[in-house]
Amino acid sequence: MFTPKIPPPDTAPTPGMSLVPPLTGITHTPACNCHHSSSVAPAPAPAPAAPVSRPAIQLTPGSLLVAAAGGTAMVLIIGTVLVSMLLATAITAASVAVCAVVLRSLLNNQKGN
């Protein structure tokens, strides 16, 4: 069942033989009936347009102040979110520790009685 099935030597393809038979007897039908002549040269391709040069970004004092204020606001918001997540983790860990101490004391009191 798991052994490879090797074809007998007489049906195996040789290295120079193609597995796909050649197509013979196929004729090409034209897409249109408008009698094109091959002596007419195709029209030259249009020259590409010159790239439009864009002016460099100029920062005015007002836009620089807005960018600095926006960056500061983003840092403060992201910092607040990260600190609040850290604080939530610390509060959860502390409450789990308190619960563990209370359960331990309750179990120790039951063993003593």
Secondary structure, 3 states (H helix, E strand, C coil): CCCCCCCCCCCCCCCCCCCCCCCCCCCCCCCCCCCCCCCCCCCCCCCCCCCCCCCCCCCCHHHHHHHHHHHHHHHHHHHHHHHHHHHHHHHHHHHHHHHHHHHHHHHHHHHHC
